[in-house]
């Protein structure tokens, strides 16, 4: 397995080069996982892309580098300490750096000779392909989908010149993933929404959620959906609620700051019992925070957002495959229980790319609401044993469908009656009893005879899995983990079983206060022994978790 870093300033084509390279590696049959680290600026600064590839399944990134491709000298200075002893640095011949592991190519001069200074990245791609024992079989097909036609020949020539400029250092590793899918976490969410029957998506652009809207807009005509860029997040969520009330499966997406504006309307979905899916792609806050970085700091907010009390569900995305299937499930839960369902992801998963097995149509089960049965006058908020009232779509001529943000009676008429208020509140919360039977328990990973149990959620899934494998290989520690996807309501059965055996329980989270640990303690009275918390805007790696676990266990 190899790990390559492409680094440079914004505007030097780091992102484009990485995107093309990962496609070529996938076409060569490799598993690929790439992660972007981008500063919040259009030009300058320091950006890099990590691309990890090999014949085995890859769940996360690593900072242990086999190679650095530097488009500026700053990249070498910043990352050289992470390079393995046998690693290499590829850079332009003009750079004032020397060393036995440095390969210099006159990339800038080559690009000028070709007639396009921007093809430097393609020269680097050719050099990397040669170095890792690959051929140029797929370059035309990949570049045809990645650059404008007028620049196609120049880029292909650049790849060939880069290819001829170096020698081969590694042999091709036989892999079988060429026909799998390469997609980002946000693309997987968008694809899952389409598969779930999405008809209306409204949002206001806010990184790192914007690419969901961009992906759906690209597929709008093909998929038969409406995508609306609203004037702000308040309008976006209210548009989605209105579309859902009218019978269309609807969704909105944002990040934490935008979700802050949505919370009153979230309560409207709750009290009016209108199905709604909301994706919160987290970034560090508060306020603007770090717009292009990652964090898991919105869990407590999502669980309690909006004034008052009403049933809701929060699903944390653990990886790219789950981003697809859990988005479908979010729509099913919203439709079945007539509640808002929130998808929690983050910048790490949103912008990272992974190779995943083609999605299985046989696994897609869409909830079909039963035809509302009633005699006499239609009661939209009828008091039922399971709390789920018959839902008619307006315009069916079977009854008048009322909805209001005020408390209401069974008809939907505004009331101030204390007795009916209690009955409607109790009715809505009855849904949770049934919903809790459908919760997915956390995934257990590790050895059966563990004495240390890690607890994580969402995007820490891949790094924790890798950490457990590394711990087994290097230290022989008896480690296991519970990795949560459903976080609210919190599934507790497996948790209560597994903590009995553990001498040490450590929560691993990308926030400053241990929000899942706090939710677990509040729900079950189970307290974690220690916490591994990272909140600098950068995703925790498997190696970082290993070091922190060994430190905590040593105590």
C-alpha positions in Angstrom: 0.0 0.0 0.0 1.3 3.4 -0.9 0.6 6.9 0.3 1.4 10.0 -1.9 1.0 13.7 -1.0 0.5 16.3 -3.7 1.1 19.8 -2.3 1.2 23.4 -3.4 -0.5 26.7 -3.3 -4.1 27.3 -4.2 -4.3 27.9 -7.9 -1.4 25.5 -8.8 -3.8 22.7 -9.7 -3.2 20.4 -6.7 -6.9 19.4 -6.5 -7.3 18.8 -10.3 -4.0 16.8 -10.4 -5.2 14.7 -7.4 -8.6 14.1 -8.9 -7.1 12.8 -12.2 -4.5 10.7 -10.5 -7.0 8.9 -8.3 -9.1 8.1 -11.3 -6.1 6.6 -13.2 -5.2 4.5 -10.1 -8.7 3.2 -9.8 -8.7 2.3 -13.5 -5.5 0.4 -12.9 -7.4 -1.7 -10.4 -6.3 -0.2 -7.1 -8.3 0.6 -4.0 -8.0 4.3 -3.5 -8.7 6.7 -0.6 -7.9 10.4 -1.1 -8.2 13.3 1.4 -8.0 17.0 0.7 -6.6 19.7 3.0 -7.6 23.1 1.6 -7.2 26.6 3.0 -10.1 29.0 2.8 -8.7 31.1 0.0 -8.7 31.3 -3.8 -5.0 31.9 -4.3 -1.9 31.2 -2.2 -1.6 29.4 1.1 -0.8 25.7 1.4 -3.1 23.0 0.1 -2.4 19.3 -0.3 -4.1 16.1 -1.3 -3.3 12.7 0.2 -3.8 9.7 -2.1 -3.5 6.3 -0.6 -3.7 3.3 -2.9 -3.0 -0.4 -3.0 -4.6 -3.9 -3.6 -6.2 -4.1 -0.1 -9.3 -2.4 1.3 -8.6 1.2 2.5 -10.8 2.9 5.0 -8.9 6.1 5.9 -5.9 8.3 5.3 -2.3 8.1 6.7 0.4 10.8 7.2 3.2 8.2 6.7 4.3 9.2 3.2 5.9 7.1 0.5 6.2 10.1 -1.8 5.8 13.9 -2.0 5.0 15.7 -5.2 5.8 19.3 -4.5 4.5 22.1 -6.7 6.3 24.6 -4.4 9.2 24.5 -2.0 6.9 25.1 1.0 5.4 21.7 0.5 8.7 20.0 1.0 9.5 22.0 4.1 6.1 21.3 5.7 5.9 17.6 5.0 9.4 16.2 4.7 9.4 14.9 8.3 6.5 12.6 7.5 8.4 10.9 4.6 9.4 7.3 5.1 13.1 6.6 5.0 12.8 5.0 1.6 10.4 7.6 0.3 10.9 10.1 -2.5 10.3 13.8 -3.3 9.4 14.8 -6.8 9.7 18.5 -7.6 10.7 21.0 -10.3 14.4 21.3 -11.3 14.5 24.9 -10.2 13.9 24.2 -6.5 16.8 24.9 -4.2 16.6 21.6 -2.4 19.0 18.7 -2.5 19.1 15.1 -1.2 19.4 11.5 -2.2 15.6 11.0 -2.1 14.8 14.0 -4.4 13.9 13.6 -8.0 14.0 16.8 -10.0 12.3 17.2 -13.4 12.1 20.4 -15.4 8.4 20.4 -15.2 7.9 24.1 -15.6 10.1 24.2 -18.7 8.4 21.2 -20.2 5.0 22.8 -19.7 6.2 26.0 -21.4 7.5 24.0 -24.4 4.2 22.1 -24.6 2.5 25.5 -24.7 0.5 25.4 -21.5 2.0 26.2 -18.1 -0.9 24.6 -16.4 0.0 21.0 -17.5 2.7 20.8 -14.8 0.3 18.5 -12.8 0.0 16.2 -15.8 3.8 15.9 -16.1 3.9 14.9 -12.4 1.1 12.3 -13.0 3.2 10.7 -15.8 6.2 10.5 -13.6 4.2 8.9 -10.8 2.6 6.3 -13.1 6.1 5.3 -14.3 7.5 5.2 -10.8 4.8 2.9 -9.6 5.0 0.5 -12.5 1.9 1.6 -14.3 1.3 2.2 -18.0 -0.5 4.9 -20.0 -3.4 2.7 -21.0 -6.2 4.8 -19.4 -4.9 8.3 -19.8 -7.0 9.3 -22.8 -10.3 8.0 -21.4 -9.7 9.7 -18.0 -8.5 13.0 -19.4 -11.5 13.2 -21.8 -13.7 13.4 -18.7 -11.4 15.7 -16.8 -10.2 18.5 -19.1 -11.7 20.6 -21.9 -11.3 19.1 -25.3 -9.0 21.9 -26.6 -6.5 21.0 -23.9 -6.7 17.3 -24.2 -3.7 16.7 -26.5 -1.5 19.0 -24.5 -2.2 17.2 -21.2 -1.7 13.8 -22.8 1.6 14.9 -24.2 2.5 16.3 -20.7 1.8 12.9 -19.1 4.0 11.1 -21.7 6.9 13.5 -21.2 6.6 13.1 -17.4 6.5 9.3 -17.9 9.7 9.3 -19.9 11.5 11.5 -17.4 11.9 9.0 -14.6 12.7 5.3 -14.0 10.4 2.6 -12.5 10.8 2.1 -8.8 7.9 -0.3 -8.0 6.0 -3.0 -9.7 2.3 -2.9 -10.5 0.3 -4.7 -7.8 -2.4 -6.9 -9.1 -5.8 -5.5 -8.0 -9.4 -6.1 -9.1 -11.2 -2.8 -8.4 -11.3 -1.2 -11.8 -15.0 -1.7 -12.2 -15.8 -0.4 -8.7 -17.0 3.1 -8.1 -14.9 6.1 -7.2 -16.9 8.8 -5.5 -16.8 11.4 -2.7 -18.9 11.2 0.5 -21.2 14.0 -0.7 -21.7 12.3 -4.1 -22.7 9.1 -2.3 -25.3 11.1 -0.3 -26.7 12.7 -3.4 -26.9 9.3 -5.2 -28.6 7.8 -2.2 -31.1 10.6 -2.2 -31.9 10.0 -5.8 -32.2 6.2 -5.2 -34.6 7.0 -2.3 -37.0 8.8 -4.6 -35.9 12.4 -3.9 -38.0 14.9 -5.9 -37.1 18.3 -4.4 -33.8 19.5 -2.9 -33.3 23.1 -1.7 -30.2 24.6 -0.1 -28.0 27.6 0.2 -24.4 27.1 -0.7 -22.2 26.5 2.4 -19.1 24.5 2.4 -18.6 21.6 2.9 -22.2 20.7 2.0 -22.4 22.6 -1.4 -21.2 19.6 -3.5 -24.4 17.7 -2.6 -26.4 20.4 -4.3 -23.9 20.6 -7.2 -24.1 16.8 -7.8 -27.9 16.8 -7.7 -28.1 19.8 -10.0 -25.9 17.9 -12.5 -28.4 14.9 -12.3 -31.5 17.1 -12.2 -32.9 16.4 -15.7 -31.7 12.8 -15.8 -33.2 12.0 -12.4 -36.4 14.0 -12.7 -35.8 16.2 -9.6 -36.0 19.9 -8.8 -33.0 21.5 -7.2 -33.5 25.0 -5.9 -30.7 27.3 -4.7 -32.6 29.3 -2.0 -31.7 32.8 -0.9 -30.8 31.5 2.6 -31.0 28.5 4.8 -34.3 29.6 6.4 -35.9 29.6 3.0 -34.2 26.3 2.0 -35.6 24.3 4.9 -39.1 25.9 4.6 -39.1 25.1 0.9 -38.3 21.5 1.6 -41.0 21.3 4.3 -43.5 22.7 1.8 -42.5 20.3 -0.9 -42.9 17.4 1.5 -46.3 18.6 2.7 -47.3 18.6 -0.9 -46.2 14.9 -1.3 -42.7 15.2 -2.7 -39.8 13.5 -1.0 -37.7 16.5 0.0 -34.3 17.2 1.5 -32.1 20.1 2.4 -28.4 20.3 3.2 -26.1 22.7 5.0 -23.3 22.9 7.5 -23.5 23.9 11.2 -23.9 27.7 10.6 -26.6 27.2 8.1 -28.3 24.6 10.3 -28.4 27.2 13.1 -30.8 29.2 10.9 -32.9 26.1 10.2 -33.8 25.2 13.8 -37.1 26.9 14.1 -38.4 25.3 10.9 -37.1 22.0 12.2 -39.6 22.4 15.0 -42.3 23.0 12.3 -41.5 19.7 10.7 -41.7 18.1 14.2 -45.0 19.5 15.3 -46.7 19.4 11.9 -45.4 15.8 11.5 -44.1 16.5 8.0 -41.3 14.1 6.8 -38.0 15.9 6.2 -34.4 14.9 5.6 -31.7 17.3 6.6 -28.0 16.8 5.9 -25.5 18.6 8.2 -22.0 18.3 6.8 -20.0 19.5 9.8 -17.1 21.9 9.9 -15.5 23.5 12.9 -17.4 26.3 14.6 -18.6 28.4 16.3 -19.6 31.1 13.8 -17.5 30.9 10.6 -14.9 28.8 12.4 -12.7 26.9 9.9 -14.8 26.8 6.7 -12.7 24.2 4.9 -11.8 21.9 7.8 -13.5 19.0 9.6 -15.0 18.4 13.0 -17.7 16.4 14.8 -18.9 19.2 17.1 -22.6 19.4 16.1 -23.9 16.2 17.6 -25.3 17.7 20.8 -26.8 20.6 18.8 -28.6 18.2 16.4 -30.0 16.1 19.2 -31.6 19.1 20.9 -32.0 21.7 18.1 -35.2 23.8 18.1 -37.3 24.9 21.0 -39.7 22.4 22.6 -39.6 18.6 22.4 -40.4 16.4 19.5 -39.2 13.1 18.1 -36.3 13.1 15.6 -33.6 10.8 14.4 -29.9 11.5 13.9 -27.8 9.2 11.7 -24.0 9.6 11.5 -22.3 8.6 8.3 -19.4 6.2 8.9 -18.0 5.8 5.4 -18.7 6.3 1.7 -20.7 3.2 1.2 -22.9 4.0 4.2 -23.4 7.5 2.9 -25.5 6.0 0.1 -27.5 3.3 2.0 -28.0 5.4 5.1 -29.4 8.3 3.1 -32.0 6.0 1.7 -32.7 4.8 5.2 -33.1 8.4 6.4 -35.8 9.0 3.8 -37.6 5.8 4.8 -37.5 6.7 8.5 -38.7 10.2 7.8 -41.6 8.9 5.7 -42.6 6.1 8.0 -42.6 8.1 11.3 -43.4 11.5 9.8 -40.4 13.1 11.6 -37.3 15.1 10.7 -34.3 12.8 10.1 -30.9 14.4 10.2 -27.8 13.0 8.5 -24.5 13.9 10.2 -21.4 13.9 8.0 -18.3 16.1 8.0 -15.8 17.7 5.6 -13.5 14.7 5.9 -16.1 12.3 4.4 -17.7 14.9 2.2 -14.6 15.8 0.2 -12.6 12.6 0.4 -12.8 10.0 -2.4 -13.0 6.3 -2.0 -13.4 3.2 -4.2 -16.5 1.3 -3.2 -18.3 -1.7 -4.5 -21.1 -0.9 -7.0 -24.3 -0.4 -4.9 -26.6 -3.3 -4.8 -30.1 -2.6 -6.1 -31.4 -5.6 -4.1 -30.5 -3.8 -0.9 -32.6 -0.8 -1.7 -35.9 -1.1 0.1 -38.2 2.0 -0.1 -40.9 2.6 2.5 -44.4 2.8 1.0 -46.8 4.4 3.3 -50.1 2.5 3.6 -53.2 4.0 2.1 -54.8 6.0 4.9 -57.9 4.2 6.2 -60.5 6.2 8.0 -64.3 6.5 8.3 -66.2 9.8 8.4 -64.2 13.0 8.8 -60.5 12.8 8.1 -58.3 13.5 11.1 -54.8 14.4 10.2 -53.5 14.1 13.7 -55.7 11.2 14.9 -54.6 9.8 18.3 -53.3 6.3 17.4 -51.6 3.5 19.4 -48.3 3.9 17.7 -48.4 7.7 17.4 -48.4 7.6 13.6 -51.5 9.4 12.2 -53.0 8.8 8.7 -51.3 11.1 6.2 -53.2 12.4 3.2 -51.5 14.4 0.5 -53.4 17.7 -0.2 -55.5 17.6 -3.3 -56.6 14.0 -3.1 -60.2 15.0 -2.5 -60.5 12.5 0.4 -60.4 15.1 3.1 -59.1 18.5 4.2 -55.4 18.4 5.2 -54.6 20.9 7.8 -51.1 21.8 9.1 -50.0 24.6 11.4 -47.0 25.5 13.6 -49.4 26.0 16.6 -50.5 23.1 18.8 -53.6 21.5 17.3 -56.3 19.0 17.8 -56.9 15.8 15.8 -58.3 17.8 12.9 -55.3 20.2 12.8 -57.2 23.1 14.3 -55.3 25.4 16.6 -56.1 24.7 20.3 -55.1 26.0 23.7 -56.6 23.0 25.6 -54.3 21.5 28.2 -55.7 18.0 27.8 -55.3 18.0 24.0 -51.8 19.4 24.3 -50.8 16.5 26.5 -52.5 14.0 24.2 -50.8 15.4 21.0 -47.4 15.5 22.8 -47.7 11.9 24.0 -48.9 10.8 20.6 -45.9 12.2 18.8 -43.5 10.6 21.3 -45.1 7.2 20.9 -43.3 7.0 17.6 -40.0 6.6 19.4 -41.1 3.3 20.9 -41.5 1.8 17.5 -38.5 3.6 16.0 -36.2 2.3 18.7 -36.9 -1.2 17.5 -35.4 -0.3 14.1 -32.2 1.3 15.5 -28.9 -0.2 14.2 -26.6 -1.2 16.9 -22.9 -0.1 16.7 -20.5 -2.2 14.8 -18.1 -4.3 16.9 -14.5 -4.4 15.7 -11.6 -6.2 17.3 -10.7 -9.3 19.3 -13.2 -11.1 21.5 -10.9 -11.1 24.6 -10.4 -7.3 24.7 -9.8 -5.4 27.8 -9.8 -1.9 26.2 -12.8 -0.7 24.3 -12.8 2.3 22.0 -16.0 4.1 21.2 -16.4 6.2 18.1 -19.0 7.5 15.7 -19.3 8.8 12.2 -16.0 9.5 10.3 -13.7 8.2 13.0 -14.9 4.7 11.8 -12.0 4.2 9.3 -9.2 5.6 11.5 -10.3 3.6 14.5 -10.5 0.4 12.5 -7.0 1.0 11.3 -5.8 1.8 14.8 -7.1 -1.5 16.1 -5.3 -3.4 13.3 -2.0 -1.5 14.0 -2.3 -2.1 17.7 -2.7 -5.8 17.2 0.2 -6.0 14.8 2.7 -3.8 16.8 1.8 -4.1 20.5 -0.4 -7.2 21.0 -2.8 -5.1 22.9 -6.3 -6.6 23.4 -8.3 -3.8 21.8 -11.9 -3.7 20.4 -14.2 -0.9 19.4 -17.9 0.0 19.1 -18.5 2.3 16.1 -21.8 4.1 16.1 -23.9 5.1 13.0 -27.3 5.6 14.7 -26.6 8.2 17.4 -30.1 9.4 18.3 -32.1 7.8 19.7 -29.0 6.0 21.0 -29.0 2.2 20.6 -27.8 0.8 23.9 -28.1 -3.0 23.9 -24.7 -3.9 22.5 -23.1 -1.0 24.3 -24.3 -2.3 27.7 -23.1 -5.8 26.9 -19.6 -4.9 25.7 -18.6 -2.4 28.4 -19.0 -5.1 31.1 -15.8 -6.8 29.9 -13.7 -3.6 29.3 -11.3 -2.4 32.0 -10.7 0.8 30.0 -13.4 2.6 27.9 -12.1 5.4 25.6 -14.2 7.6 23.4 -12.5 8.8 20.2 -14.1 12.0 18.9 -13.4 15.0 16.7 -14.6 17.6 19.2 -13.4 19.3 22.4 -16.0 18.0 24.9 -16.7 14.3 24.1 -20.2 14.8 22.9 -21.0 11.1 22.2 -19.5 10.2 25.6 -21.8 12.7 27.2 -24.8 11.4 25.4 -23.9 7.8 26.4 -23.6 8.9 30.1 -26.9 10.8 29.9 -28.7 7.8 28.4 -27.1 4.9 30.2 -25.1 6.2 33.1 -22.0 4.6 31.5 -19.0 6.8 31.8 -15.9 6.5 29.6 -12.6 6.1 31.4 -10.7 8.4 29.1 -11.1 10.5 26.0 -9.1 10.9 22.8 -10.2 14.2 21.4 -9.0 16.1 18.3 -10.4 19.5 17.4 -7.8 21.3 15.3 -9.8 21.0 12.1 -7.7 18.0 10.8 -9.0 14.4 10.8 -7.4 12.1 13.3 -5.4 9.2 11.8 -5.0 5.6 12.8 -1.4 6.3 13.8 -2.5 9.2 16.1 -5.1 7.0 17.7 -2.5 4.2 18.3 -0.2 6.7 20.1 -3.0 8.1 22.2 -4.4 4.7 23.2 -0.9 3.4 24.2 -0.5 6.5 26.3 -3.9 6.1 28.0 -3.4 2.4 28.6 0.0 3.0 30.2 -1.6 5.2 32.8 
